[in-house]
């Protein structure tokens, strides 16, 4: 066994936040919550909808509700489907089996966390809300033991649902 797998295991143990997105599943497809973050108008949550069939699909704001820490239900005020312009009206798009579609919901409230975000009544719990800023510079990974033969640099880090931090790792042999 080389030292590379040991470093990867060490990094996984050092960064316990690495995990999958939260998901709600319906008969026609699934929504994976990618991230929620603060924006000027409130809070934006990004989902990937993966359809199970080819069809014309419409999305509407009333399907998306965030629950504030005080228990208020905050319906989405607008949606953006496949990076289109924001709209408060139902939005339609042709979907294809297993081809994800980005759906963003804009909630008119600021938050650092949502106890619940629902999609058509199905709950995703304990949703963290990050800042709107994305890291522009690489984040240095925690130092590996001196025995490691590699340096690790984490880049493109993004906060995801459930306290998950997803990054790209670059491993460079030490010289």
N, C-alpha and C positions, 0 to 999 in steps of 0.2 A: 504494500500500500504506500502511495506517495504522500508527501506532506500536504498536497493541495486538498484532498478530502478532509483532512484534519482541520485545516484552516477554515473550510466552509462550515464544518460542524461547530467550530469555535465561534465563528461569526454568527451563526444561527442561534447559539446559546447566548451570545452577548447582546444580540438584537432580537428579543423575544416578540417584538411587535410584528414580525413578518408572518402574514397569514393571508387567507383568501378573502374576497369581498363578501359582504352580506347579500343574501339572495332571497327573493320571493318567487315562487313558481306558480304558474297558472296553466290551464290546459293548452293554451295556444302559444306559450313561451314563458321566459323568465326575465326578471329584472335584477341586475346586479348593481348595488349601490357602489359607485366608484369613489366618491368623495363629496363632502359638503364643505363650503368655505364662504367666508364673509365677502360680500361685494357691496358697492355703494348703495344699492337698492334693498339690501337685506341679506338673505342667505341663499346661495345657489347650491343645489345638489345635482350631481351628475350620475346618471344611470346608463347601463348598457342593457338594452332590450334584445334578447336573442329569440327570434321567432322559431316555432317548430314547423311552420308551413309557409308556402308562398301565398301571399294574399295582400289585398289593400287593407292597411291597418290605420286606424285613427287613434289619436291620443288626445286626452282632454285634461284641463287643469284640475277638475274636481276629483280625479283619481289620486292626486298627490296631496297629502296632508302631513304637516309637521306638528308635533306636540311640543309646546314650549315647556320649560321647567316648572312653570306655575300651573300647568295642565291645560292651558288654552290650546284649542285646535286652530292651526294656522293653515288655511288652504293655500295652495300655490296660486299666485296671481298671474303667472305666465309660464309658457313652455317654449323650449327651443328643441325641435326635432331634427336630427342630422345636421346640427350646426346652422340651421336656418334662423331667420329673424325671430325674436320673441313675439309670442302671440297669446292672447287670452282666449282665443277661439279654438275649437277642435282643429287639429292638424293631421293631415292624412299623408301617408307615404306607402309605396309598394315595398313590401318586405319579402325576403327570400329565406328559406330554411337555413338556419344556423349562421346567418350573416347578421352580426350585431348592429343595432342602430343606437346612436347616442341620443338620449333624451335628458334634457336639463330642465329642472323645475326651479322657479324663483319664488321664494317665500318672503313676504314683506315683514320680516322681523330679523333682528340681530340676535345671535346666540353663540355660545361657546360649545354647547352640546344640545342635542335633542334627545329626550328619553325615548321617543318613538318617532319614526317617519313611516307613513303608510302608503302603500300603492294599492288602490282598489280595496282598501280595508285590511290588507295583509301587512302585519307589523314587522318593521326592522327596528331593533332596540339598541339603545345606548350609542347613538350616532355622534361622533365628535365633529366639531366644526372648526376647520383650520382657518388661518388668515388667507386672504386672497393672493398674497405674494407667494410666488414660487421661488425656491432657492436658485440663485443665479450662479453661485459658486459651488464647487464640490464640497460635500460634507465628509470630513475625515472619519473613517471607521475607527472604532476602539483599537488600541494597540494589541497585536497578537503576541503571544509569548515569544521570547527571544529565539526559540528553536525554530520558528516559522521561516520558511524560505521565500515568503512572498510579502509584499506590501499590498494592502487593500485600500482602495479609494471608492467611496460611495458617491454617486452622482444622480441627478434627476430624481431626487427623493420627493415623494408626495404622500401626504397623510391620507389614509383611506378610512373607511368605516371601522368601528370597533377598536380604534387606537392602532391600527395597522400602519406601518411605514413601509412603503415599497420603493426600492432603490435599484439602480444598476450598479453592480460591483465590478470594478476593474482590478484584477490581480496581476501584479508585476513582480517578476523574480527579483529578489534582493541581489545586489552585486557585491 
